[in-house]
Amino acid sequence: MSAKKAQDEELVTLAYFAVSPPAEMIRELLANHGIAAILQGANYGALEPLPGAGGFSEIRLLVRRRDFSRALALYAAFFVRDRAALKAGADVED
């Protein structure tokens, strides 16, 4: 296997999660779009892993390096919201 092909097949972390249900939702979304993803550290049918530094557990969603950009775009389109703090006295816009 060439070095470039090996690098493309390397698994990289797309996101970290504190609990497994949202991680599984994203894994399924990616699978439905032809992107293989692996959950590492999820413990199904038992207690969730204990949170680590920063409040996140060791649940990681991994994708192939070659799929990372596309997976990140899908993740952002469905699960990332643009959030900004309101200034004092500002109203919430619909």
C-alpha positions in Angstrom: 0.0 0.0 0.0 1.4 3.4 -0.9 2.0 6.0 1.7 -0.7 8.3 0.3 -3.3 5.5 0.3 -2.3 4.5 3.8 -2.8 8.1 4.9 -6.2 8.3 3.2 -7.3 5.2 5.1 -6.0 6.5 8.5 -8.8 7.1 11.0 -9.2 10.7 12.3 -11.5 12.1 15.0 -14.5 14.0 13.7 -16.0 14.8 17.1 -16.1 14.0 20.8 -19.2 13.3 22.8 -20.3 13.1 26.4 -23.0 10.5 25.7 -23.5 8.0 23.0 -27.0 8.7 21.6 -26.0 11.9 19.6 -22.8 10.2 18.5 -24.8 7.2 17.2 -27.2 9.6 15.3 -24.3 11.3 13.6 -22.7 7.9 12.8 -25.9 6.8 11.2 -26.3 10.1 9.2 -22.8 9.6 7.8 -23.5 5.9 7.0 -26.6 7.0 5.1 -24.4 9.2 3.0 -21.9 6.5 2.2 -19.3 7.5 4.9 -18.1 4.7 7.2 -17.7 5.9 10.8 -16.7 4.2 14.0 -17.6 5.1 17.5 -14.7 4.5 19.9 -15.4 4.4 23.7 -19.2 4.1 23.5 -20.6 1.6 25.9 -24.0 0.4 24.8 -26.3 -1.2 27.2 -24.4 0.0 30.3 -23.3 3.1 32.0 -21.9 5.9 29.9 -18.1 6.5 30.3 -17.1 8.9 33.0 -16.5 12.4 31.8 -12.9 13.5 31.3 -11.3 16.9 31.2 -13.5 19.5 29.8 -16.7 17.5 30.5 -16.4 15.2 27.5 -16.0 11.5 27.8 -13.8 9.4 25.7 -16.5 8.8 23.0 -15.0 9.7 19.7 -16.5 9.5 16.2 -13.8 8.4 13.8 -13.8 8.6 10.0 -11.3 7.9 7.3 -9.0 10.9 6.6 -10.2 10.9 2.9 -13.8 11.3 4.1 -13.1 13.9 6.8 -14.0 17.1 4.8 -17.3 15.6 3.6 -18.1 14.2 7.0 -17.4 17.5 8.7 -19.7 19.3 6.2 -22.5 16.9 6.9 -22.0 17.1 10.7 -22.0 20.9 10.6 -25.1 21.1 8.3 -27.2 18.9 10.7 -25.8 19.4 14.2 -23.8 22.6 14.5 -25.7 25.8 15.3 -24.4 29.3 15.1 -24.7 30.5 18.7 -23.9 33.9 20.0 -24.5 35.4 23.4 -27.2 38.1 23.5 -26.1 41.6 24.5 -27.8 43.0 27.6 -31.3 44.2 26.7 -31.3 42.5 23.2 -34.3 40.6 22.0 -34.3 37.1 20.5 -34.9 37.1 16.8 -36.8 34.3 15.1 
